[in-house]
Amino acid sequence: MVKLQLLSKLNSTICLLELIMKGNTKVITTLNGLLHNELAAIDQYFTHS
């Protein structure tokens, strides 16, 4: 019973966070591009070392 109550509370908290946190598509796209470039640089570093 306690486990069910905790899961219910966790589920409602997650739903609330999803409503509060909204991502800007342009910012996320830019950050994904930057991350891609950084990961490519790391791959090149390990390939050449």
N, C-alpha and C positions, 0 to 999 in steps of 0.2 A: 504494500500500500504506500509506504513512504517512497519507494523507488518510483512508483507511478506519479506521485505528486512532484518529485524532483524533476522527472522527465517532462512533465507538463509545464512546470515553471521554466525549465531550460528552453523548451520549444517556444514559449511565449516571449522569452527574452530574445531569442534569435530572431523571431519575427519582428520584434520592436527594433532591433538593431538594423535589420534590413530596411525598415521604413526610414530610420534616421540617417543612415549612411547612404548617400547617393554619389556615385562616381561620375565625374565629368568624362565623357567619352573621348574628347580631344586630349585631355591630360593623360588618360590611361593609354591611349594609342602612342603618344609621345614617349611615355615612360617605358612602354614595351619595346619601342624602337631603340631607346638608349640601352635597355637591358640586353637586347639582342647584340648590339655592338660590343658591349662589355664582355659578354660571354664569348663572342667570336675572338676578341683580343686575348682572352684567357686561353682559348683553344690554340691559337697561334703560338702563344708563349710556350705552352707545354709541348707543342709539336716541334718547335725549334730548339728546345732545351735538351 
